[in-house]
Amino acid sequence: MFRVLFADLKPLMMNKYAVPKGLRPRELEAVYAISRAVAQLVDIDAALDQIVALSRPVFIFDNVVIFLDQGGPTLEPSYARVIGRGRSAEADLGWGDDAAAKAFTERNTVVRCEKLPGWKADRLNRRDFLGLPLIAGENVHGALVFGRFGGPAYTPDHIRLAEFIAVHITQLLERRKLVEQEASLEAERRLRRLQEDFIATVSHELRTPLGFIKGYATTLLREDTTWDDEARREFLNIIDEEADRLRALIDDLLDSSRLQAGTLRMQHQPVNLDQLLREVTLRALARYEQLSVQLMIGPQIIIRADPVRIAQVFDNLLSNAVKYAPGSQVFIEARLEGDQYHITVQDSGPGIAAEHLQHLFERFYRGAEANSSVHGTGLGLFICRQIVHAHGGEIMAESMPGQGTIFHIYLPCSLGSTDDKALNQEVIR
């Protein structure tokens, strides 16, 4: 990247304006300081602020504006500072749009003097603008404009110094462009990796139940052996379970795509959260023998929601706890906080490292620590977030390695209420 950066900036450094001649010591010191600022500062706004501060003592101007070509019919201001006269009347000042447009179009330095009515009495009505094109090779990014109010006119020395500043600002813009290109390429590489990992994961997840279904069906169809009723029932149960698992995987893929596209319709209605969580918990207990859940929730928490989709959120969270915190008791608590319900789902498992926590709800994301024996596509938590968002709520995770994980769900309180003192506590095994 640095070789590319140097190669692209070399034509700028060869520009005839890059090294002004005949500078006084103070001006020369400012020139070197500007060069250092451009070379060392990463943040472009901070670099521009420093360039303005370094330039002002040796080159007097009252405002400075950078206009950039954003592909529209006119240049757009992207950076502006009022330094001297006119700070109390900033909204009424001229910003040199015409000088910028001409410098950009003609690819040359432009000096304009505007004398508005009453300029002799009001110095702000005399406006001297110096427009400089921001040129990089064959490309013109925009224009730099310096403004003076009340004179004096720009001298040739000042113009050369301003052209030097314009060259260095162009270097900043080129560097930002290269950094953005590098970031875009990295994002594309990461997306490709995610897609490749997703294809590999989904292929594995699809083949596993298909392998069981095919294997046991083939075994039952063998003509060279017979099976007793108990063995046949066991094989059929396995086929049935694996078919359910395959259907759940396909449902997750479809739900993920519909939620991403915003085409999954919700059937909102009043829902008793206490009853819904009990039903979800009982289903999970029937599916996972080692699961233990403690509910702490009042009996009259009514929310307006799609019961199937909200249940899907808690199904996914309990399934996650079984996968990643096996043997840990799960605590589910719901409380009224202001105008929303705060629901927590907590386990005491191994926890999640900070670098994975921030990506937890991304589509297809699976943490590096995920055990290879744990099945999953990285869609469950993404689906949870999309469903909660579709209900006007929010979901987030809190975790530290070795201290378990807490999922926080916030849902708007549209119906009903409960008294925290009336919370029921019940352990369901």
N, C-alpha and C positions, 0 to 999 in steps of 0.2 A: 504493500500500500504506500509506503514512504517513497519507494522508487517512482511509482506512478505520480505521486504528489509532486515530487521535485521536477519530473519531466514536464508535467502540465504547467507548473509555475515558472519554468525557465524562461519562456517568451516574455513573461511579465517583467522578470528581473533584467531582461535585456532592453526594456523600454527606455527610450531616450530621456523620459522624465523620472526614471527610477533614482537617479543620483543628481539632485540639483547642484549646480555649480555656484561658486561665489557666496556660499553660506557663511554667515557670521558664527562665532563659536556657540552662542546660545541656540541659534537655529540648528547648527550641526548636532548639538547635544540632543535636541528634540527629535531630529531625524533618526538618530541611532536608537533613542528610546522607543519611537514608534515601531521601528524594525523589530526590536526585542519583544514588544507587546504582541505584534502579529505572530512572531515565531513561537512564543511561549504560552499564550492564553488559548484555551480550548473553547470557552464560551464566547460566541461571536458578539453578543451584546456587551459583555464585560470588556472585550477587546476594543469595541467601538467607543465605549465610554472612556477608556484610557487614552485612545487616540485623540478624542475630542479634548480631554483635559491637557494632554501634552501639546497639542497644536495651538490652543487658544492664547497662551502667553506670547508666542512668536508670530502668530498670524491671526489678527483680530477678525472675528466674525460674531454675529449676534444669534444666528441660528444655523443649523446644519440638518439636512434631510437626505436620506437615501431612498431613491425611487427604483423599484425593481420591475422588470418585465415579467408579469405573471401570465402572459398569453392573452390578455384582454386588449381592448381597444386603446387603453391608456396605461401609463405607468402607475404603479401603486406604491404609496409611501410605506416603507417597512421599518424605518428608524428615523426619529426626529428629536432634536434637542434645542431648547431655547436657552442661550447662554447669557447674553448681554441685554441690550436694550429691547424692550418689548415683552419682557417676562410678565408684566402686569396686564398686557393686552394680547396674550397669546392667541386667543380665538380670532382676533381681527387681523393678524399678521398675514402677509403674503409668504408663501412657502416656495416660490420659484418653480411652479409647475411648467410654465412655458420654457424657462431656461433648461429644465430637465429634459423636456420633450425634444427640444432642438439639439441639445448635446447628444442625446440618444440617437436621433435620426441621422444627424450629420457626422456622428462618430468623432466629434471634435469639441474643443473647449469653447464655451459660449459665455460672453460677458453682457449682461443686460442691466440697464438703469431705468427704473420706473420713478417718475416724479408725479405723484398724485396731487390734486388740488390742495393748496395750503401747505405744500411741503417745506416752504421756507420757515413757517411758523411751527410746524409739527415735524420733528425730525423723522418720526416713524413713517411719514408719507414719502420720504425718499428711500428707495429700496434698490440696492445694488446686489445683483445675483451673479454668482459664478457657477456655471454648470459644467460638469466634467463627466465624460462617458466612462463607464466601468467596463473596459474592454479586456477580454481574455482570448487571444488569438483571433479567430474569425467571429467569435461570439461577443455580443454586447449584453451584459446582464441588466443594465439600467443606467442610472446617472446619479452623481453626487452633486448636491447643491449647497453652497455657502451663501448666507444672506447677511448683508450689512444694512443698517438703518441710519440714515443721516450722514453717510459717507465715512471716510474718503473712498475714492474709487480704488479698485484693485490695481496694484503695481505689477510689473512683469515678474519681480521676485516673488510676490505673493502668489501669483498664478502658477509659477513653477513649483513652489512648495505645495500648493493645493493639488497639482497634478501628481506629485510624489505621493501625497496622502491617498489620492484616488487609486493609484496603482496598488498600494498596500491593502486598501479595503477590498479591491478586486481579488487579491490573494486570499483574503479571509473568506470571501464568497465562494471562491473555487475550492478552498479547503473544506468548507461546509458541504459543498456539493459532493465532493469525493467521500466525505464521511457518511453522508446520507446514502450514497450509492453502496458503500461498503455495508451499512446497516441493512439496506434493502436486500443485498445479496445474501447476507447472513440469515435474514428472516426467511428468504426463499429456501435456503439450504435447510433451515430448521423445519420448515413446512414439509419439504420433501422427506426429511427423516421421519417426521411424525406420520406422514402418509405411508411410507414404507413400513414403519413399525406397525401401523394400524392394519395394513394389509396382511402382514405376517401374523399378527395377533388374531385377527378375525379368521384368517385361514385355519389357524390352529384351533380356535374355539369352535369353528364349524365342523372341522374334521373329527374332533374328539367325540361329540355325540353321534355324528353320522357313522363313525367307526363302530361304536357300540351297537347302534341300531342295525347296521349292516351285518356285523359279526353274529349277533344273537339271532337275527332273522334267518341268516344263512344256516346257522346251527339247527334251528327248529325245522328247516326245510330238508335237512339231510335225510336221505332214504336208507342209508346204511346203518342207522341206529334208531332206537326209540327212546322217548323220554317219559318219565312218570309225570303225573299231574303236578306234583310239587316243584319239580325242576322246570316244567313248562311254565308254570305260574311265575316262578322266579325270573325266568328269561323275559317273559312278557312284561313284568313289572319294571325291569331294567330298561326295556325298549320304551315303555310308557314314560318313565322318568327322563330318559335322554331326549325323547321327543319334546317333552315339556321344556327342557333346558334349551333345546334348539329353537323352539318357538319364542322363549323369553329373549334369547339373543337377537333374533330377527325383529322382535317388537322393540327392543332397545335401539337397534339401528334405524328403524322407521321413525320411532319417537324422536330420536336425536335429529334426524333430517327435518322432520316437521317442525320441531321446536326451533331449530336454527333458521328455518324459512318463515317462521311465524304463522304456519298454516294449521297447527294443531288446535282444534277448538276446545274450549273449556265449558263445561256445564255447571255453572255456579248455582249453588243453593245453600240454605242453612244447614250446617253440619255440626253435630255434637262432637267436639274434639276428644272428649273423654271416651265416648263409645267407640269412635274411630280408632283411637290408639289401642284400646283393649282388643279390638278385632285384629288389628295389625300384629299386635304382640302374640295373640293366640295362634295366628297363622305361622308366625316365625318360630314359635316354640314347637309346633308340630313338624316343622321342617328341620330345625336344628336342635338336636337332643341336648347339647351342652349349654344352651343359651339360658341366661337368667336375667330377667328384666325387672327393675323396680320403677313403678309409676308413681309420680307425685303430681297430681293434677286434680283440680276441682271438678265437680260434677256438672256445672252449668256453663262451661266455656263453649259458646256458640260462635262459629265463624261462617262467613259466606265463602264457599269454596267448591271446587269440583272434588267430590269425595274420592273418586277413583284415582285422580292425579295426586292429591295430597297424601293419600295412603301409599302411593307409589314412592313418594319422597321418603317416608319412614320405613317402608320395605327395603329401600336401597341402603339407608343408613344402618339398619339392623343387620342386613347382609354384609355390609362393610365391616361392622364390628366383629361378626363371626369370622370373617376372612383374615382381618389384620390384627384383631385383639382376641384370639381364641381363649376361651375359659374366663374371660373378664365379664363381671356383671355390668349390665348396661343400665344407666339411670336416665329416665325421661321425666322432665319437669316442665310445667307450663305455668306462667305467671302473667298477670295483667300489669303492664308497665305503660302508664300514660294512655295513649290511644292505640296501643298495639299489644299483641300477645307475644311474649318471649318464651320460646320453647327450646330447651337444651336436650341434647342426646350425648351422654358422656360415657366413655369407657376408661378402663385403667390399663390399657395395652401399652405397647412399646413406644407409642407416639410417632410424630412425623417431624423430620428435620425441617428447619426453616427454609432451605432452598427448594424444597418440594411443596411446602405449604402454600406458597404464592401461586403455584400452578395447579393446585388440587382440583379446581372446578373447570379446568380447560378440557375441551373435547379431545378424547383419545389419550389423555395424559395418565400415565401410570408411573408412580415413583420408582426410582432406581432400586429402592430397598424391597420392592414387591417380590414376594417369594414366587419362584417359577411354578410351584405347585398350586398357587392361587389362581383360579380362573378369573378372567375379566378382560374387558375391552377398553377400559378407561372412559366409559360413557355414563356410568351410574351417577356420579356426582355432577357431571355436566347437566344431565337430565334433571336432577334435583334443583339445581340453580335456576334453570329455565322455567320449571314449573312454579317455583316460589316467586320468581320475578313476574310471571303471568298472573299471579294473585296479588300483585302490588306489594310483595314482601321482599325480604333480603335473607340470605344465608351466608354464613362465614364459618371458618374453622379456627380453633385455637388449640395449639399443641406444643409440647416440648418433649424431646426424646426421653423415654423412660417414665413419663408422667401422664401418659394417656392423651386422649383427644376429646375435645368438646365441640360439637356442632351447635351453632346458635342460629335459630330460625326466628325471624320477626314477621308476623302477619298482622295486617290491619284489623283493628277491632271494629267491626261494622254492626255486629249484633251481640246481644247478651253481655254478661259480665260474671265475674266470680270474686269471691272474697278470699284473699290469700290465706286467711286463718282457717278456712274450711277445706284446705287441701287434704285430699286423701292420700295416704301412703300405703302402697301394697306391693309386695314382692311376688312376682309371677315366675314360676319355674316350669 
